[in-house]
Amino acid sequence: MDRQPLIKLSRISGGYEGKIVLRNVNLEIYPNDFLGIIGPNGGGKTTLIKMILGLLKPASGDIAYSLQGKRTNEISIGYLPQYNTIDKKFPISVYEVVLSGLNKQKSLFRPFTTEQHAQVQRTIARMGLQGLEKRAIGQLSGGQMQRALLGRALVSNPQAIILDEPDTYIDKQFAQKLYALLEEINRECAIILVSHDIATVLHHAKSIAFVNGTLHYHPDTQVSQEWLEEHLTSV
Ligand SMILES: Nc1ncnc2c1ncn2[C@@H]1O[C@H](COP(=O)(O)OP(=O)(O)OP(=O)(O)O)[C@@H](O)[C@H]1O
């Protein structure tokens, strides 16, 4: 069995403008992992995600990616950002949002292929957004918007997806569907889920990382009452 981690962070430290936000972080993500990330506001969860996505360079330490046991410069990672970071006035339709998830795979001087458009249609159907393809994102409900963004994260069949608070603004019924869908996706794709809802993380994730200036990893969700009390009282 291939036990090479898809993503490996070794002794990572970093932050912004000389201010260190995360110190000495070690973390390995394997192909079928479902890691739940929890921690207090300002603890560094989004900073960690930015580093994994390659958007923020660590001040020190190493981030390595592997595919089928071989080290590679990058892997495909789908990202669902926090809802409040999206500009809802941006004039873009549901179809275009999902299609934009394929931008990296598109040849610079060629239009999207028929197969890529078919991939977008399949993803829109999977997200339950049929009939809303042409609707501008400013005219979507919070839940529809989250589904469009999840579609964008998934349309390229990435090796991993990172979801930052995905169940904000979605109703219970869709939340259930979302987690059932994530379970299915997890058979082919590693999942990193950031959530303030500890019950959700304990229920759906396979392992937990607590992030507050550094990272404490727990290999399963069978955490003791003491561990929870020690780490979560400040969340
Ligand atoms: N672009 C930035 N420039 C400077 N400081 C930043 C920047 N982004 C975040 N920070 C600071 O880094 C620290 C960690 O922020 P981060 O957004 O990673 O925390 P978080 O755990 O994701 O918080 P939340 O749960 O509120 O989303 C905070 O003190 C924050 O103010």
The ligand as an ORCA input file, in Angstrom:
! r2SCAN-3c Opt
* xyz 0 1
  N      -3.091     39.093      5.810
  C      -2.738     39.197      7.103
  N      -1.837     40.130      7.500
  C      -1.457     40.226      8.795
  N      -1.936     39.442      9.784
  C      -2.841     38.505      9.456
  C      -3.293     38.330      8.096
  N      -4.202     37.308      8.082
  C      -4.303     36.869      9.372
  N      -3.506     37.576     10.183
  C      -3.328     37.370     11.628
  O      -2.824     36.053     11.827
  C      -3.434     35.434     12.964
  C      -4.074     34.103     12.542
  O      -5.133     34.381     11.642
  P      -5.949     33.236     10.893
  O      -6.874     33.920      9.936
  O      -5.003     32.233     10.355
  O      -6.753     32.588     12.103
  P      -8.001     31.577     12.090
  O      -7.673     30.499     13.069
  O      -8.294     31.149     10.685
  O      -9.181     32.488     12.659
  P     -10.795     32.425     12.423
  O     -11.291     31.248     13.197
  O     -11.238     33.708     13.045
  O     -11.058     32.343     10.949
  C      -4.428     36.456     13.528
  O      -3.797     37.135     14.589
  C      -4.664     37.384     12.360
  O      -4.961     38.687     12.816
*
